[in-house]
Amino acid sequence: MQFHIVTPYGVIYQDAIQQVTLPTTTGYITVCEHHAPLVSVLAPGEVTIYKDGYTVGLAVSGGMIEVRTSGEVFMMADTAERAEHIDIERAEEKHKRAEELLAQVHNIEDVEFARMQAALEKELARIRVGKKYKNLPLQ
């Protein structure tokens, strides 16, 4: 099946794959060939692409997934970063800073709280994916 990852910066991945596992707001799902059409909201987490006997891991911060009747799968992500490109140390620093800011602020507006929580979840996903794939060979 054809799989496309699109971010605000353009198409970052486009290839024929066997399957993809991705985080939704209701849990992880795996999409294979002949999957029923669907549209779902992506949650921050790990996307695992399976192609020709190897896997590609990515960290995403949210977005949408669409499985079309044609069999094409489109993932529209706010951000998507391949595991081998993640700077784990920098992600841990950003995660720590977001936690500190969240702990310091008592009278925060709902919108700002949501923004800080999203930043926290994004960095946590980057850390998990980066550490998981740290020792795997690059594909």
C-alpha positions, 0 to 999 in steps of 0.5 A, a space after each residue: 500500500 502507498 503511505 504518505 506522511 505530510 507535515 506543514 513543511 511538506 511530504 517527508 515520507 512517501 513509499 510502498 509499505 506492508 503496514 504501519 502502526 500508529 498512535 490514535 487518541 483511542 490507542 494504537 492501530 495497525 493499518 495493512 493492505 485492504 484496511 477499511 477506510 477510516 479517518 482518525 486523530 493521531 496522538 503524540 507517540 511512535 509510528 512504526 513503518 514496516 517495509 521489506 523486512 525492516 522498520 522505520 520509527 518516527 515520533 509524531 506530535 499529533 495530527 490526522 490519519 486517513 485510509 482511503 478506499 483506494 488503499 492509500 494511507 495519508 498521515 497529516 502530522 503536526 510534526 514527524 521526526 525519524 528516530 535517527 534524527 532525534 537529539 535525545 539530550 535536547 529532547 530531554 532538556 526540553 521535556 524537563 523545561 516543560 515540566 518545570 514551567 507546568 509546575 510553576 504556573 498556578 493560574 494558567 489559562 486553559 489554552 496555555 496549559 494545553 499548549 504546555 501539555 502538548 509540548 510535554 507529550 511531544 518531547 516525551 514521544 521523541 525521547 521514547 522513539 529516539 532511545 528505542 531506535 538508538 542502536 539500530 542501523 539506519 535504513 
